[in-house]
């Protein structure tokens, strides 16, 4: 009887010790999971999987040409964004905006090597804020059927009022939202000042560029202040970065000017997408 009782107590003690060790193990696992929240660094979807919202024909065009495009006179006439996972973000950015020109593009670009999500976000932020690297940026001219200089000069400035030129910004960490005033000397429209905002969301990032001064073409006012907006949505994926760009502007309805300049606005947006892609590859 004494021997059986001793064995029972030993068995119970062994079970308790095993249970404590299991709990300690699970506690360590949980502690490690919370200590390294960036273990799941990138979205699990590949570029091809993410592009599944497109039709099979559109996916074929994207694979063959590297881009999809769309044109209209207003945001609701464009057909790529309103099927995309980021549709709500685009819809909220253009609430009933009056316009005569709308152009969109969807691209899958290479994702740079990055240690974790924070490192990738920093690379994205630096790529979109290397304002001095816009100098000499080329864009395709539909009328001349060739590439030509789009931006002759570019820099960050302190404000629209001060217009004091600054060096490209430096960051020690990635802010959730940041705003910049940018100066550009453009080939067709001269000196232009714009506001750029960069927002880092949970599953995508949004960059918005709004003109703060009017754009002129051949002495005519092409776009009034704050009546042209270009938005980029950046979606980090497992193997690629999905990049969506859209430009919406209100131009005079004069001799079909809005139709003539429609592709020009698209190539302007595409040039900025190429600038971002090039900067991203360098970081």
HELIX and SHEET records of a PDB file:
HELIX    1   1 UNK A    2  UNK A   35  1                                  34    
HELIX    2   2 UNK A   37  UNK A   39  5                                   3    
HELIX    3   3 UNK A   47  UNK A   50  1                                   4    
HELIX    4   4 UNK A   51  UNK A   53  5                                   3    
HELIX    5   5 UNK A   56  UNK A   65  1                                  10    
HELIX    6   6 UNK A   75  UNK A   77  5                                   3    
HELIX    7   7 UNK A   81  UNK A   83  5                                   3    
HELIX    8   8 UNK A   87  UNK A   93  1                                   7    
HELIX    9   9 UNK A  117  UNK A  128  1                                  12    
HELIX   10  10 UNK A  131  UNK A  134  5                                   4    
HELIX   11  11 UNK A  257  UNK A  260  1                                   4    
HELIX   12  12 UNK A  262  UNK A  282  1                                  21    
SHEET    1   A 9 UNK A  67  UNK A  72  0                                        
SHEET    2   A 9 UNK A 101  UNK A 110 -1                                        
SHEET    3   A 9 UNK A 240  UNK A 249 -1                                        
SHEET    4   A 9 UNK A 228  UNK A 236 -1                                        
SHEET    5   A 9 UNK A 205  UNK A 211 -1                                        
SHEET    6   A 9 UNK A 190  UNK A 200 -1                                        
SHEET    7   A 9 UNK A 177  UNK A 186 -1                                        
SHEET    8   A 9 UNK A 146  UNK A 157 -1                                        
SHEET    9   A 9 UNK A 137  UNK A 141 -1                                        
SHEET    1   B 9 UNK A  67  UNK A  72  0                                        
SHEET    2   B 9 UNK A 101  UNK A 110 -1                                        
SHEET    3   B 9 UNK A 240  UNK A 249 -1                                        
SHEET    4   B 9 UNK A 228  UNK A 236 -1                                        
SHEET    5   B 9 UNK A 205  UNK A 211 -1                                        
SHEET    6   B 9 UNK A 190  UNK A 200 -1                                        
SHEET    7   B 9 UNK A 177  UNK A 186 -1                                        
SHEET    8   B 9 UNK A 146  UNK A 157 -1                                        
SHEET    9   B 9 UNK A 165  UNK A 166 -1                                        
SHEET    1   C 2 UNK A 215  UNK A 217  0                                        
SHEET    2   C 2 UNK A 220  UNK A 223 -1                                        
END                                                                             
